[in-house]
Amino acid sequence: MPFARLAAATTPTAHIGLGLAAVGRPGYITLGREADLPPSRSVEALRERTFELLDAAYASGVRYLDVARSYGRSEEYLADWLHARPDIRDVVVGSKWGYTYTAAWRTDAEGPHEVKDHSTAAYARQRAETAELLGDRLDLYQIHSVTPESPALTDKELHARLAALAAEGVTVGLSVSGPEQAAAIRAALAVTVDGEPLFRTVQATYNILETSAGPALAEAHDAGLTVLVKEGMANGRLAGADAPAALREVAGETGLGCDAVALAAVLREPWTGVVLSGAATSVQLVSNLHAAAVDLGAGQLERLAGLVEEPAAYWRHRSELPWH
């Protein structure tokens, strides 16, 4: 398992990963993002920002890197960074297939910026695209944003192809999304090929506003899967002035940022393997990484627990966030 490399890492930030969704394409839904990136959203400007973030992350002890086919040019940028730094061999690289980026490098694209397709044909196409860019540096390949009704949970031909990929040494996992994350996780735990579990990792949204997947993630961990957490800052809702008053109060008591406290609350879960930072600037990244130093008391955790929202309301709010 490639995550043995993370288990062997000694830096306190080794279990905080860097996701490139926010810098691999010119538009994304994170609050405040319009002010985070350079005025030019050109391919080269975002490549330069991505390199800056990857360099800062690696120097700070981050060892998990997260991309996806639908994150614009994120796989390309990461591949170029790895090629330019051949001595870096201790990072774990994860990507995802199942969505196609359709915004044509525009922030004002009409319609969706990405289109979902969990078919076997989509897997074959996107697997070839990922292989061309990342080659043997790919450690983990996940189905992107599985929901309970996804055909990826029942498609036996797809399962066979994914099992063949696993036999080649690539770990196979899935990410989940939406108010029924727990049901999707439990359905995935039941998927087997030749009597063996197919999925070895699960990536889910979990934060102090949306905790509904927690019990299922604990079950996945107990079943031997590595748990990766995305959107630990709720797409910017838990950062700076947008953060709830209770979070701002706790952050003030720790002397660190709301973002660090929000991520620390996720890191403390016993089933957490990796928590992703979606930083778009090096300053944000450094602030996020302070999560490893936050020690939250029982009273502080109780106040943060009072911020939990109903899953349907949380995901409805998320679906209404604009693409910046």
Backbone bond lengths (Angstrom), bond angles and torsions (degrees), N, CA, C in turn:
res aa  C-N    CA-C-N  psi(-1)  N-CA   C-N-CA  omega(-1)  CA-C   N-CA-C  phi
1 M - - - 1.462 - - 1.528 110.18 -
2 P 1.329 118.18 129.87 1.467 119.58 -179.50 1.517 112.70 -63.84
3 F 1.330 117.43 -21.86 1.459 119.10 -177.41 1.525 112.01 -73.50
4 A 1.323 116.60 -8.05 1.459 119.41 170.97 1.523 109.85 -61.25
5 R 1.328 117.06 -29.78 1.464 120.23 177.53 1.525 110.94 -66.05
6 L 1.326 116.55 -33.92 1.463 119.39 176.54 1.527 110.11 -72.12
7 A 1.333 115.95 -40.61 1.456 119.64 -179.82 1.520 111.20 -61.78
8 A 1.336 116.62 -30.25 1.459 121.05 -178.70 1.524 112.50 -85.24
9 A 1.351 116.84 -13.25 1.465 120.08 -178.28 1.523 110.08 -69.29
10 T 1.310 116.06 143.57 1.466 120.75 -175.89 1.527 113.70 -105.58
11 T 1.330 118.31 -8.71 1.458 119.65 -179.38 1.528 109.49 -75.18
12 P 1.343 117.69 142.36 1.469 119.95 -179.24 1.518 113.41 -64.71
13 T 1.322 117.73 -16.21 1.470 121.13 -178.83 1.526 112.79 -100.02
14 A 1.306 118.22 7.94 1.465 120.84 -175.78 1.527 111.70 -63.02
15 H 1.319 117.40 -25.18 1.462 120.48 -178.40 1.522 112.28 -99.28
16 I 1.327 116.54 14.43 1.460 121.70 167.20 1.524 106.30 -107.43
17 G 1.314 116.88 120.55 1.449 121.11 -178.89 1.516 111.37 -100.05
18 L 1.317 115.96 166.53 1.460 121.64 176.84 1.521 109.08 -113.47
19 G 1.327 115.92 120.31 1.452 121.56 175.22 1.519 110.17 -98.84
20 L 1.320 116.75 140.30 1.462 121.01 -174.01 1.522 113.60 -104.11
21 A 1.323 117.97 17.97 1.470 120.15 179.49 1.520 111.70 -60.15
22 A 1.329 117.09 -35.86 1.466 120.85 -173.58 1.517 113.66 -78.75
23 V 1.329 117.59 -15.56 1.468 119.43 -176.65 1.532 113.06 -122.96
24 G 1.312 117.73 -1.86 1.458 120.15 -178.69 1.513 113.90 -86.56
25 R 1.336 116.74 -6.98 1.459 122.44 -179.21 1.524 108.03 -151.76
26 P 1.314 118.68 158.17 1.468 119.48 -172.87 1.518 115.00 -76.88
27 G 1.336 118.61 -15.90 1.452 120.73 -179.82 1.514 111.82 -123.72
28 Y 1.353 116.87 140.39 1.455 121.43 176.04 1.520 108.06 -156.96
29 I 1.351 117.40 171.42 1.457 120.63 -171.77 1.530 114.20 -98.05
30 T 1.312 119.47 2.13 1.463 121.15 -179.20 1.527 110.80 -66.55
31 L 1.329 116.37 133.45 1.454 121.32 -179.88 1.529 110.64 -62.22
32 G 1.332 116.33 137.73 1.456 121.35 177.46 1.505 114.85 79.78
33 R 1.320 116.98 0.45 1.459 119.33 -173.54 1.525 112.65 -65.87
34 E 1.336 116.96 -25.33 1.464 118.70 -178.02 1.516 112.18 -61.53
35 A 1.341 117.25 -22.24 1.462 120.74 179.18 1.527 112.40 -99.55
36 D 1.325 117.68 -3.83 1.467 121.00 -173.65 1.523 114.11 -87.32
37 L 1.322 117.39 -26.23 1.456 120.78 -173.89 1.517 110.92 -103.59
38 P 1.333 117.71 163.99 1.465 120.54 -179.65 1.530 110.77 -62.25
39 P 1.347 117.41 153.71 1.475 120.26 -179.70 1.519 112.37 -53.35
40 S 1.330 116.45 -38.05 1.454 120.04 175.80 1.521 108.84 -83.83
41 R 1.320 116.62 124.75 1.465 120.62 175.97 1.518 110.30 -100.25
42 S 1.328 116.22 31.92 1.454 120.19 -179.29 1.526 110.73 -68.14
43 V 1.321 115.47 162.73 1.456 121.04 177.89 1.525 110.29 -56.98
44 E 1.321 117.18 -43.58 1.460 119.96 -177.43 1.519 112.08 -71.41
45 A 1.340 117.84 -35.94 1.468 120.41 178.79 1.523 110.68 -63.98
46 L 1.319 117.55 -41.61 1.462 119.85 179.52 1.526 111.13 -75.56
47 R 1.322 117.67 -28.92 1.466 119.33 173.18 1.536 109.67 -62.70
48 E 1.323 116.83 -44.85 1.461 120.80 179.47 1.522 110.81 -62.35
49 R 1.348 117.43 -42.87 1.465 119.51 178.36 1.519 111.27 -64.45
50 T 1.329 117.24 -39.38 1.459 120.39 178.96 1.522 111.26 -62.95
51 F 1.328 117.62 -43.98 1.465 121.26 177.63 1.528 110.14 -60.35
52 E 1.325 116.66 -42.39 1.462 120.84 179.50 1.525 110.53 -59.78
53 L 1.324 116.80 -44.54 1.462 121.00 -179.89 1.523 111.42 -67.37
54 L 1.322 117.41 -42.99 1.459 120.35 -179.90 1.523 111.42 -64.34
55 D 1.314 116.96 -40.68 1.465 119.92 177.19 1.525 110.88 -62.62
56 A 1.328 116.39 -45.58 1.466 120.25 -179.59 1.520 110.99 -64.92
57 A 1.327 116.53 -40.71 1.462 120.22 -179.38 1.522 111.18 -64.16
58 Y 1.326 116.16 -47.50 1.463 118.83 -178.29 1.523 110.80 -63.80
59 A 1.329 117.10 -42.61 1.466 120.75 179.54 1.519 111.40 -62.92
60 S 1.328 116.85 -25.56 1.466 121.49 -178.45 1.519 112.93 -93.05
61 G 1.331 117.24 3.93 1.462 120.28 175.55 1.503 115.95 98.52
62 V 1.330 118.66 2.09 1.464 121.16 177.25 1.524 108.95 -69.67
63 R 1.331 115.97 135.06 1.464 118.98 -175.89 1.532 113.25 -130.30
64 Y 1.324 118.72 0.97 1.459 120.36 174.32 1.522 109.37 -116.31
65 L 1.339 117.25 131.01 1.457 123.56 -176.90 1.519 109.53 -125.06
66 D 1.339 116.00 129.46 1.458 122.38 -169.86 1.523 111.48 -120.32
67 V 1.340 116.19 124.52 1.464 121.89 177.77 1.527 108.15 -135.13
68 A 1.339 116.04 -177.56 1.461 120.73 177.42 1.518 108.89 -162.34
69 R 1.328 115.90 157.88 1.456 119.56 177.44 1.524 110.92 -60.19
70 S 1.322 117.89 -33.86 1.466 120.69 -175.94 1.516 113.83 -85.81
71 Y 1.333 117.94 -2.24 1.462 120.01 179.15 1.529 110.11 -87.45
72 G 1.314 116.81 50.86 1.453 120.86 176.81 1.510 112.86 58.77
73 R 1.333 115.43 -116.75 1.473 121.18 -178.80 1.534 111.85 -104.57
74 S 1.329 117.35 23.96 1.468 119.91 -174.71 1.520 112.54 -60.16
75 E 1.331 117.99 -43.33 1.468 119.46 178.70 1.526 110.38 -63.55
76 E 1.316 116.35 -41.33 1.467 120.42 179.25 1.524 110.97 -62.12
77 Y 1.325 116.55 -46.77 1.463 120.47 -179.62 1.529 110.71 -61.59
78 L 1.330 116.81 -45.31 1.460 120.06 -179.79 1.522 110.81 -64.25
79 A 1.327 117.33 -41.85 1.464 120.71 178.68 1.523 110.98 -61.23
80 D 1.328 116.30 -41.98 1.469 119.84 178.95 1.523 110.96 -64.80
81 W 1.327 116.44 -39.92 1.472 120.59 179.34 1.528 110.45 -64.30
82 L 1.313 117.12 -44.69 1.465 120.82 179.16 1.527 111.12 -64.29
83 H 1.331 116.75 -39.45 1.462 120.40 179.27 1.521 111.18 -64.98
84 A 1.342 116.63 -35.59 1.462 120.67 -179.14 1.522 112.48 -77.25
85 R 1.335 116.69 -13.05 1.470 121.65 -178.55 1.534 109.24 -129.98
86 P 1.316 117.47 67.93 1.468 120.90 -172.81 1.523 114.39 -64.05
87 D 1.329 117.57 -18.91 1.466 119.40 -179.28 1.530 112.30 -77.08
88 I 1.322 116.99 -13.30 1.467 119.86 179.82 1.523 108.32 -83.34
89 R 1.329 115.94 107.24 1.467 120.54 -177.77 1.523 111.94 -125.15
90 D 1.329 118.49 1.06 1.464 119.57 -173.29 1.520 113.61 -102.42
91 V 1.342 118.10 8.93 1.459 119.05 176.53 1.531 109.59 -87.22
92 V 1.317 114.95 154.44 1.458 122.27 173.91 1.526 106.95 -106.28
93 V 1.318 116.38 125.71 1.461 122.04 -175.45 1.526 110.00 -109.78
94 G 1.325 115.86 124.14 1.454 121.09 176.91 1.514 110.73 -120.71
95 S 1.327 116.81 138.04 1.451 121.19 173.53 1.525 108.91 -131.63
96 K 1.335 115.45 175.04 1.462 121.25 -176.18 1.523 109.96 -139.25
97 W 1.311 115.77 147.78 1.456 121.83 175.14 1.527 108.09 -125.08
98 G 1.329 116.57 160.48 1.461 119.87 177.18 1.511 113.60 126.47
99 Y 1.333 117.15 -15.11 1.458 122.85 172.64 1.524 108.37 -125.47
100 T 1.325 116.33 143.87 1.456 122.41 174.91 1.515 109.37 -112.33
101 Y 1.321 116.75 130.01 1.466 122.32 177.80 1.526 108.80 -71.53
102 T 1.330 117.18 125.95 1.468 120.84 -173.21 1.530 113.56 -126.42
103 A 1.324 118.24 9.02 1.467 120.19 -174.27 1.523 113.87 -85.60
104 A 1.343 117.37 -3.97 1.472 121.48 175.85 1.524 112.44 54.03
105 W 1.314 116.00 39.00 1.472 123.28 177.05 1.536 112.11 60.41
106 R 1.324 115.41 38.10 1.461 121.56 177.90 1.528 108.92 -121.43
107 T 1.331 116.09 142.88 1.467 120.09 174.57 1.524 111.25 -88.19
108 D 1.331 117.09 -16.70 1.459 121.44 -178.41 1.521 111.77 -110.97
109 A 1.309 116.61 28.47 1.464 120.42 -178.60 1.525 110.50 -61.77
110 E 1.317 116.22 138.56 1.456 120.30 176.04 1.527 109.03 -77.25
111 G 1.323 115.43 142.18 1.454 119.46 179.84 1.520 112.12 78.59
112 P 1.326 117.43 -170.99 1.465 121.34 -177.77 1.525 112.05 -67.14
113 H 1.332 115.49 148.87 1.458 120.77 176.85 1.530 111.65 -85.14
114 E 1.322 117.21 -9.92 1.450 121.51 178.54 1.526 109.05 -151.75
115 V 1.323 116.23 146.61 1.460 121.96 -176.29 1.526 109.32 -121.53
116 K 1.326 115.85 130.47 1.460 122.49 -175.55 1.524 111.54 -86.61
117 D 1.330 116.27 137.37 1.464 122.32 176.28 1.519 107.93 -157.23
118 H 1.331 116.91 109.40 1.456 122.08 -178.35 1.527 112.26 -102.16
119 S 1.322 116.82 23.99 1.462 120.46 -178.91 1.523 111.42 -76.72
120 T 1.326 115.63 163.28 1.453 121.09 175.98 1.524 111.14 -61.72
121 A 1.333 116.15 -37.32 1.468 119.91 179.23 1.524 110.92 -64.23
122 A 1.328 116.99 -41.00 1.465 120.23 178.35 1.523 110.31 -64.27
123 Y 1.341 116.77 -40.13 1.462 119.59 177.50 1.525 110.96 -60.33
124 A 1.323 116.58 -47.28 1.464 120.11 -177.72 1.526 110.77 -60.23
125 R 1.323 116.75 -43.15 1.468 120.22 -179.34 1.521 111.00 -66.23
126 Q 1.316 116.53 -48.85 1.462 118.91 -174.28 1.524 111.77 -74.90
127 R 1.316 117.32 -30.59 1.472 119.00 175.98 1.528 109.69 -61.95
128 A 1.329 117.28 -41.28 1.463 120.49 178.74 1.526 110.51 -64.96
129 E 1.332 117.16 -39.11 1.462 120.81 179.43 1.524 111.14 -65.09
130 T 1.327 116.09 -42.74 1.463 119.87 178.27 1.524 111.39 -65.72
131 A 1.320 116.52 -42.44 1.461 120.41 -179.71 1.519 111.70 -61.36
132 E 1.322 116.70 -37.83 1.456 120.30 -179.94 1.524 111.28 -63.13
133 L 1.325 116.89 -34.10 1.469 120.78 -177.80 1.529 112.45 -88.77
134 L 1.304 117.59 -48.84 1.466 120.80 -170.75 1.528 113.67 -99.54
135 G 1.316 117.77 -18.34 1.461 120.25 176.41 1.513 112.83 51.03
136 D 1.342 115.66 -130.56 1.455 119.58 -176.71 1.522 113.17 -83.75
137 R 1.335 117.67 6.09 1.466 119.62 176.81 1.529 111.97 -84.95
138 L 1.323 117.65 -8.05 1.459 120.86 178.33 1.525 110.11 -76.64
139 D 1.331 116.44 121.97 1.463 121.49 178.42 1.519 112.57 -100.60
140 L 1.333 116.35 -36.46 1.463 121.77 -173.35 1.519 109.23 -133.46
141 Y 1.342 116.87 131.89 1.460 121.64 176.14 1.518 107.51 -125.27
142 Q 1.330 115.71 119.98 1.459 121.29 -174.08 1.529 111.30 -114.86
143 I 1.323 116.40 146.12 1.456 120.61 168.25 1.525 106.92 -74.07
144 H 1.317 117.45 131.75 1.462 122.64 -169.88 1.529 111.39 -87.52
145 S 1.332 116.45 120.41 1.469 124.13 171.14 1.530 112.93 56.91
146 V 1.307 115.21 62.03 1.463 121.26 175.74 1.530 109.28 -75.30
147 T 1.322 115.72 137.56 1.464 123.14 173.10 1.526 107.47 -120.16
148 P 1.338 118.99 166.30 1.472 119.59 -174.62 1.519 114.49 -56.43
149 E 1.342 117.41 -30.07 1.464 119.90 -178.59 1.526 113.71 -88.85
150 S 1.331 118.14 2.57 1.456 120.91 -177.25 1.527 111.30 -63.44
151 P 1.334 117.73 133.79 1.473 119.97 176.45 1.522 112.45 -63.86
152 A 1.323 117.39 -17.40 1.462 120.20 179.79 1.523 112.16 -63.34
153 L 1.321 117.56 -18.94 1.464 120.55 -179.54 1.526 112.49 -83.86
154 T 1.339 117.54 -14.93 1.463 120.37 -175.39 1.523 113.64 -126.33
155 D 1.317 119.48 -6.94 1.461 123.59 -175.17 1.537 110.03 -78.03
156 K 1.316 116.85 102.57 1.468 121.35 -175.99 1.528 112.49 -65.75
157 E 1.329 116.44 -35.75 1.465 118.76 177.72 1.525 110.72 -64.22
158 L 1.330 116.31 -42.54 1.458 120.28 176.69 1.521 110.45 -62.02
159 H 1.325 116.47 -43.69 1.461 119.78 179.74 1.528 111.14 -59.07
160 A 1.320 116.39 -39.98 1.464 120.01 179.69 1.527 110.55 -64.57
161 R 1.331 116.35 -40.74 1.462 119.81 179.43 1.533 110.62 -66.58
162 L 1.310 116.89 -39.52 1.462 119.80 178.69 1.528 111.00 -67.91
163 A 1.322 116.69 -37.52 1.462 119.71 176.47 1.520 110.99 -64.07
164 A 1.326 117.20 -36.20 1.461 120.53 176.97 1.517 110.51 -65.60
165 L 1.339 116.59 -38.07 1.465 120.04 176.49 1.523 110.27 -63.42
166 A 1.330 115.82 -42.45 1.468 119.81 178.62 1.528 110.64 -61.67
167 A 1.332 116.96 -36.80 1.464 120.75 179.04 1.518 111.85 -65.63
168 E 1.337 116.19 -22.64 1.470 120.85 177.09 1.531 112.01 -82.37
169 G 1.333 116.94 -6.65 1.457 120.32 176.74 1.509 115.71 108.78
170 V 1.340 117.44 1.13 1.467 120.74 177.52 1.522 108.72 -93.43
171 T 1.312 117.73 126.65 1.457 121.22 177.07 1.528 109.44 -69.35
172 V 1.323 116.07 137.77 1.468 122.16 -178.69 1.531 109.16 -108.38
173 G 1.333 115.58 131.49 1.455 120.00 179.21 1.511 111.00 -145.88
174 L 1.321 115.76 -169.48 1.451 120.96 176.78 1.515 109.06 -148.68
175 S 1.327 114.73 153.37 1.455 120.11 168.04 1.516 107.52 -109.21
176 V 1.329 116.22 155.39 1.458 121.20 -179.05 1.516 108.85 -127.14
177 S 1.326 115.24 160.21 1.455 119.82 -177.10 1.522 109.24 -155.16
178 G 1.333 116.75 157.11 1.453 121.36 175.15 1.516 113.63 94.71
179 P 1.325 116.83 172.92 1.469 121.05 -174.45 1.524 114.52 -68.11
180 E 1.357 117.60 -12.63 1.461 120.81 179.36 1.526 111.66 -107.85
181 Q 1.331 116.73 35.03 1.466 119.78 179.70 1.526 112.04 -56.06
182 A 1.332 116.75 -42.67 1.466 120.19 -176.48 1.522 111.02 -60.23
183 A 1.339 117.15 -42.25 1.463 120.21 179.57 1.520 110.76 -64.54
184 A 1.335 117.38 -39.88 1.464 120.50 179.03 1.523 110.67 -64.81
185 I 1.328 117.26 -41.25 1.463 120.97 178.97 1.519 110.60 -61.83
186 R 1.318 116.87 -46.27 1.470 119.90 -177.88 1.523 111.27 -66.78
187 A 1.332 117.10 -36.32 1.461 119.51 176.11 1.530 110.39 -64.73
188 A 1.324 117.24 -39.11 1.463 121.45 179.86 1.523 111.25 -65.76
189 L 1.318 117.33 -35.24 1.460 120.56 179.77 1.523 111.88 -63.68
190 A 1.329 116.51 -22.97 1.461 120.62 -178.46 1.523 112.86 -88.95
191 V 1.337 118.18 -6.18 1.467 121.14 -177.72 1.529 109.66 -79.49
192 T 1.322 115.49 124.90 1.469 120.59 179.17 1.522 109.83 -132.04
193 V 1.320 115.54 156.75 1.456 123.10 171.76 1.525 106.78 -130.26
194 D 1.310 115.61 120.87 1.475 121.14 -176.66 1.521 111.29 54.87
195 G 1.321 115.04 37.73 1.454 120.53 175.79 1.511 115.59 82.21
196 E 1.342 117.54 -1.08 1.455 121.22 -178.76 1.526 110.47 -109.67
197 P 1.333 118.02 140.99 1.470 120.01 177.18 1.524 110.72 -57.60
198 L 1.337 116.44 136.92 1.465 120.39 -178.42 1.518 111.51 -81.80
199 F 1.320 117.12 -45.39 1.460 120.92 -171.81 1.523 111.08 -92.51
200 R 1.341 114.67 133.48 1.465 120.17 -179.14 1.530 112.40 -112.38
201 T 1.333 116.52 -7.00 1.474 120.17 175.97 1.518 108.66 -141.68
202 V 1.328 115.19 158.19 1.458 121.42 171.44 1.524 108.25 -140.90
203 Q 1.326 115.21 134.14 1.465 121.36 179.15 1.528 107.44 -116.38
204 A 1.331 116.74 124.95 1.466 120.59 -174.08 1.517 110.97 -137.38
205 T 1.335 114.47 157.40 1.460 120.55 171.11 1.522 108.71 -78.23
206 Y 1.326 115.55 126.34 1.462 121.36 176.96 1.516 107.35 -152.69
207 N 1.314 116.17 127.04 1.462 121.12 177.30 1.518 108.53 -158.48
208 I 1.309 118.01 179.44 1.462 120.09 -174.01 1.526 112.91 -70.13
209 L 1.328 117.61 -8.95 1.459 121.05 173.29 1.529 111.84 -95.26
210 E 1.325 117.42 -30.20 1.461 122.88 -174.86 1.525 109.99 -129.41
211 T 1.334 115.69 97.64 1.464 121.37 -174.60 1.528 112.42 -114.02
212 S 1.332 117.94 8.98 1.463 119.99 -170.06 1.524 113.62 -65.19
213 A 1.331 117.79 -24.27 1.466 120.22 -179.20 1.529 112.27 -81.80
214 G 1.321 118.17 -6.71 1.461 121.32 -173.92 1.515 115.28 -52.09
215 P 1.342 119.91 -54.05 1.471 119.43 -179.28 1.525 113.19 -59.43
216 A 1.338 117.53 -39.84 1.465 119.96 179.40 1.522 110.87 -68.60
217 L 1.333 117.41 -35.32 1.465 119.97 176.90 1.522 110.65 -66.49
218 A 1.325 116.75 -36.33 1.465 119.91 175.28 1.526 110.38 -62.93
219 E 1.332 117.36 -40.46 1.461 121.28 177.50 1.527 110.82 -64.00
220 A 1.330 116.02 -41.14 1.466 119.53 178.72 1.522 110.63 -62.89
221 H 1.328 116.35 -43.53 1.467 120.53 177.97 1.521 110.54 -60.44
222 D 1.337 116.68 -44.33 1.463 120.47 -179.72 1.527 111.66 -64.63
223 A 1.344 115.88 -26.14 1.465 120.36 178.69 1.525 111.99 -83.74
224 G 1.332 117.20 -0.80 1.455 120.87 175.77 1.508 115.52 100.99
225 L 1.330 118.00 4.32 1.456 120.28 178.73 1.523 110.69 -83.19
226 T 1.322 116.31 148.28 1.461 121.26 170.66 1.524 108.04 -84.55
227 V 1.326 116.28 131.01 1.461 121.87 -178.16 1.520 109.66 -100.90
228 L 1.337 115.34 125.31 1.462 122.00 174.61 1.525 107.91 -112.77
229 V 1.320 116.31 136.43 1.467 120.86 -177.56 1.514 109.87 -111.14
230 K 1.319 115.95 127.13 1.461 122.77 175.44 1.525 109.84 -110.56
231 E 1.322 115.45 162.23 1.458 122.52 176.25 1.537 112.22 54.98
232 G 1.320 115.38 40.56 1.453 120.64 177.74 1.516 112.84 -65.15
233 M 1.330 117.12 -16.70 1.465 121.90 177.19 1.525 111.39 -110.11
234 A 1.342 116.06 15.94 1.465 121.47 173.58 1.525 111.85 53.10
235 N 1.336 116.13 47.42 1.466 121.29 177.88 1.520 112.79 54.11
236 G 1.337 115.72 39.78 1.462 121.25 175.89 1.507 114.74 92.43
237 R 1.323 118.40 -6.35 1.464 120.30 -179.87 1.520 112.37 -69.32
238 L 1.339 117.53 -15.13 1.463 121.04 -178.27 1.526 111.76 -111.00
239 A 1.322 116.37 25.13 1.468 120.85 -178.86 1.518 110.36 -123.85
240 G 1.329 115.65 140.14 1.455 121.88 170.64 1.510 114.59 54.24
241 A 1.325 115.53 -137.27 1.460 121.45 -174.83 1.518 112.51 -67.44
242 D 1.332 117.70 -20.22 1.462 120.73 179.64 1.527 112.09 -80.11
243 A 1.316 118.19 -10.63 1.462 121.33 -176.08 1.525 111.43 -72.90
244 P 1.335 118.25 147.91 1.466 121.70 176.54 1.521 111.22 -62.73
245 A 1.329 116.16 155.26 1.464 121.35 -176.16 1.525 111.89 -58.37
246 A 1.337 117.78 -41.13 1.468 120.12 -178.29 1.525 110.97 -62.69
247 L 1.309 117.03 -38.89 1.464 120.25 177.91 1.522 110.30 -67.48
248 R 1.313 117.34 -41.62 1.465 119.71 178.88 1.525 110.86 -62.49
249 E 1.324 116.70 -37.32 1.477 120.49 178.94 1.529 110.87 -65.59
250 V 1.318 117.08 -45.93 1.464 120.21 179.48 1.517 110.37 -64.19
251 A 1.321 116.70 -41.23 1.455 119.96 178.37 1.518 110.93 -60.89
252 G 1.318 116.51 -40.75 1.459 119.71 177.66 1.517 112.13 -60.63
253 E 1.306 116.54 -35.98 1.466 120.68 179.39 1.521 111.74 -69.95
254 T 1.323 117.26 -30.88 1.463 119.88 -179.78 1.524 112.23 -85.14
255 G 1.332 116.21 -18.72 1.454 119.97 -176.63 1.518 113.10 79.49
256 L 1.327 116.73 10.60 1.461 121.04 179.69 1.528 109.72 -121.22
257 G 1.321 116.97 178.75 1.446 120.79 -175.33 1.520 113.44 -78.88
258 C 1.321 115.02 161.50 1.465 120.61 176.32 1.516 110.50 -58.72
259 D 1.323 116.75 -36.79 1.462 120.46 -178.85 1.524 110.99 -62.92
260 A 1.330 116.75 -43.19 1.463 120.23 -179.67 1.521 111.00 -64.52
261 V 1.329 116.56 -40.71 1.463 120.05 179.23 1.529 110.34 -66.28
262 A 1.332 117.12 -43.47 1.464 120.56 -179.85 1.522 111.29 -60.83
263 L 1.321 117.13 -43.78 1.465 120.37 179.50 1.528 111.32 -70.97
264 A 1.335 117.08 -34.19 1.465 120.46 178.56 1.523 111.05 -63.33
265 A 1.329 116.74 -35.77 1.461 120.44 179.10 1.525 111.12 -63.40
266 V 1.314 117.04 -30.43 1.467 121.22 177.15 1.525 110.59 -80.64
267 L 1.318 116.70 -40.98 1.471 120.65 -179.65 1.524 112.45 -59.04
268 R 1.311 117.08 -29.54 1.466 119.85 -175.32 1.527 112.43 -77.13
269 E 1.327 118.22 -13.35 1.458 119.64 178.15 1.529 109.37 -64.46
270 P 1.325 118.18 131.98 1.471 119.64 -173.72 1.522 114.13 -65.52
271 W 1.321 117.42 -17.59 1.465 120.53 -179.19 1.524 113.17 -93.61
272 T 1.320 117.96 -3.85 1.462 120.61 -176.64 1.519 111.40 -72.77
273 G 1.344 115.84 126.87 1.454 120.44 174.11 1.512 111.82 -98.41
274 V 1.319 116.96 -48.68 1.457 123.41 179.98 1.523 108.58 -141.01
275 V 1.326 116.46 135.67 1.460 122.09 172.54 1.526 107.61 -113.30
276 L 1.320 116.64 129.10 1.457 120.30 -175.75 1.525 112.25 -88.80
277 S 1.314 115.10 137.10 1.458 122.79 165.69 1.514 107.34 -95.34
278 G 1.318 115.66 136.44 1.459 120.24 175.96 1.514 111.27 -109.52
279 A 1.317 116.67 31.65 1.466 121.89 -175.31 1.523 111.53 -56.52
280 A 1.339 114.28 142.68 1.463 120.44 175.99 1.520 111.60 -108.86
281 T 1.346 118.01 -7.53 1.459 122.60 176.57 1.526 108.76 -135.19
282 S 1.312 115.91 158.99 1.467 119.72 178.92 1.526 111.43 -66.54
283 V 1.326 117.06 -33.00 1.466 120.44 177.19 1.521 109.97 -63.25
284 Q 1.327 116.74 -45.00 1.458 119.82 177.18 1.522 111.15 -61.56
285 L 1.316 116.60 -41.55 1.461 120.37 -179.64 1.518 111.36 -60.22
286 V 1.328 117.06 -48.27 1.467 120.46 -179.74 1.520 110.31 -60.33
287 S 1.327 116.28 -41.51 1.463 119.55 178.37 1.522 111.13 -63.43
288 N 1.331 117.11 -43.01 1.465 120.98 177.08 1.525 111.43 -58.67
289 L 1.316 116.50 -41.90 1.463 120.53 -174.98 1.524 112.91 -68.19
290 H 1.319 117.11 -17.39 1.464 119.61 174.68 1.531 111.81 -65.03
291 A 1.332 117.28 -11.07 1.459 120.59 177.40 1.520 111.57 -55.92
292 A 1.319 116.21 -31.68 1.468 119.96 -178.82 1.524 112.31 -66.42
293 A 1.339 117.29 -15.95 1.469 120.77 -177.57 1.521 112.91 -104.57
294 V 1.336 117.97 -1.45 1.465 121.12 -176.85 1.520 110.19 -82.98
295 D 1.318 116.50 129.65 1.465 122.53 177.07 1.527 107.51 -118.21
296 L 1.306 116.97 103.62 1.462 121.22 -175.37 1.522 111.02 -91.43
297 G 1.328 115.31 133.43 1.452 120.99 177.92 1.514 111.88 -84.02
298 A 1.340 116.12 168.76 1.464 121.25 -177.09 1.522 111.74 -59.72
299 G 1.323 116.76 -42.18 1.455 119.89 -179.92 1.519 112.20 -65.06
300 Q 1.309 116.37 -39.61 1.462 120.22 178.47 1.527 110.88 -66.01
301 L 1.320 116.74 -42.16 1.462 120.43 178.40 1.526 110.73 -63.85
302 E 1.312 116.87 -36.21 1.471 120.24 178.68 1.525 110.74 -64.56
303 R 1.331 116.57 -40.37 1.469 119.29 178.39 1.523 111.03 -66.36
304 L 1.315 116.88 -39.95 1.463 120.14 178.62 1.526 111.02 -67.12
305 A 1.327 117.21 -34.45 1.468 120.67 179.35 1.518 111.55 -63.41
306 G 1.321 116.87 -24.66 1.458 120.70 179.16 1.521 113.35 -71.71
307 L 1.333 117.98 -5.85 1.456 121.82 -178.52 1.528 113.35 -90.49
308 V 1.318 117.77 -4.97 1.462 121.13 -175.35 1.526 111.13 -59.95
309 E 1.335 115.43 136.15 1.452 122.03 178.04 1.529 110.17 -107.21
310 E 1.321 116.07 159.71 1.461 120.18 172.19 1.535 108.05 -64.58
311 P 1.328 117.80 135.83 1.471 119.72 -176.91 1.525 113.62 -53.16
312 A 1.327 117.96 -43.53 1.463 119.87 -177.93 1.523 110.79 -61.29
313 A 1.340 116.50 -40.84 1.461 120.36 179.83 1.522 110.82 -68.09
314 Y 1.327 116.83 -41.22 1.466 120.74 179.33 1.521 110.45 -60.20
315 W 1.321 117.21 -49.31 1.461 120.45 -175.29 1.525 111.79 -72.70
316 R 1.341 116.81 -28.62 1.462 118.65 173.72 1.521 110.29 -65.30
317 H 1.336 116.40 -42.14 1.464 121.18 177.79 1.523 109.92 -62.38
318 R 1.324 116.82 -43.03 1.465 120.12 -179.61 1.524 111.11 -62.88
319 S 1.311 116.90 -40.36 1.465 120.06 -178.01 1.517 112.26 -66.42
320 E 1.339 116.88 -18.68 1.460 120.95 -178.99 1.521 112.72 -93.22
321 L 1.336 118.31 -4.33 1.467 120.27 179.15 1.516 109.41 -67.01
322 P 1.331 118.16 133.32 1.472 120.74 -178.98 1.519 112.21 -78.34
323 W 1.321 115.58 154.81 1.463 120.97 172.79 1.512 108.43 -80.72
324 H 1.343 116.27 116.54 1.464 120.91 -178.98 1.518 109.55 -91.56
